[in-house]
Amino acid sequence: MTEIEEVYRASLARWGVEAQYDQAVEECAELIAALKHFKRDRIGEEQVVAELADVTLMIGQLTWMLGEERVQRAIEEKLVKLRRLLESE
């Protein structure tokens, strides 16, 4: 088990699955707000990067929780759709 997987497992053990889902939602909302503020020059790029790091960690944890293979298959399917969309324009 990697170090990050140990952190994911410990987070689940301490706070539970539902709390991790809620945390992911909260982190995404904070990134959305940061991007809006960044577009209006109210915050700097580093604050956006910090929020992006939080979201990236939560995406990693959710991916680990739901199954990396399942998520990878879904990504590949989405990429096929995106390529088709780009080719049609």
Buried (B, 14 or more C-beta within 10 A) or exposed (E): EEEEEEBBBEBBEEEEEEEBBEBBEEBBEBBEEBBEBBEEEEBEEEBBEBBBEBBEBBBBBBBBBEEEEEBEEEEEEEEEEEEEEEEEE
